[in-house]
Amino acid sequence: MELVGGRHDYEVSAGGVGFAVCLRVTGTEPSGGGVFLPGADGGSGDSIARYDLSATVGDGRC
């Protein structure tokens, strides 16, 4: 699932409850880049991406 630059809606409900909520997840890649992980041997390492996620919940279906 590609989350960066997009918005994803998920409808959440439970059996027998009779209503649903909409969970909206939005992701952005911050300008600061990723997180550096040093190598296990003390040498060079690698970077992994970092993402800022936000979620909101609203009453009713998506």
Secondary structure, 3 states (H helix, E strand, C coil): CCCECEEEEEEEECCCCCCEEEEEEEEECCCCCCEEECCCCCCCCEEECCCEEEEEEEECCC
